[in-house]
Amino acid sequence: MKRYDEMAENVFRRMEDHQRARLARRKQMAGIALPLCGACLAVLVGVGGWQNGWWMTTTGESASSSQSQSNPEQSQPNPLLSQPVITDTIVIHNIEELPQNEMMYIALFIEDFIKMTPEELNSYYGRNVFPQHPVDLKEKSPNHFGIYKQDQGTGELYCDQNAIHYINEDSSRWIAVSACKGKIPYDFCGLFEREETKEKSEINGVEVGIAKAKNGDFFSAFIVEGVGFRVSSSGLSQEEFITVLRSLVQ
């Protein structure tokens, strides 16, 4: 039988072994917990920083690249911010009616006509001459597009004015657009050369003459990038007519 002192020493040794084992387990748990706490702290700081904009930057190629890789949605432009601000100046002259003066006529010979598709016509003018228009208006058919050159289409150009018409079903609303190179198309009888109507609107940096008759018809004339336009309408609101003009000068 063990003596008392031997039994006590054995109990104390077991207590020390148990204490050492417990301390070892604590150290092991602490070794695991510290990295986890650090990771959690990093996540919390990162989320908080992202929410407060700490990590956002507007300069530097590497920052932009990192932002694009980490969050592709943030690299997309905001369509509301990218929309251009309209700063047009609109001046509309009120007139009794369209002036009626003697007009210029040109003899056009069918054998001199070079027919063009809408795509070929745009290519010839170097820009789109077909405007945006209200959905209830349809292009009038047939529309014959092209230019006239002497000697059965082989010689000198003598007319490149084209007319494009849009109209609704009962003919109560319509738009007429004429275009040619280098000058305002014939007609309107010098409406915007008169002293009382010479002040121009400015749309997308282009000077545009606009007038409105008592019956509500609108008239406009302008040159953009070397192409002259004459536009008239009936039954359209002012907003609709300005939208047509904007589509031609953009």
ABEGO torsion letter per residue (X at the ends): XBBAAAAAAAAAAAAAAAAAAAAAAAAAAAAAAAAAAAAAAAAAAAAAAAAAGAABBABEAAAAAAAAAABAAAABBBAAAABBBBABBBBBBBBABBBBBBBBBBBBBAAABBBBBAAAAAAAAGBBABBBBBAABBBBOBBBBEBBBBGGGABBBABABBBBBBBBAAGABBBBBBBBBGBBBBEGGGAAABAAAABBBBBGGBBBBBBBBAAGBBBBBBBBGGBBBBBBBBGBBAAAAAAAAAAAAX
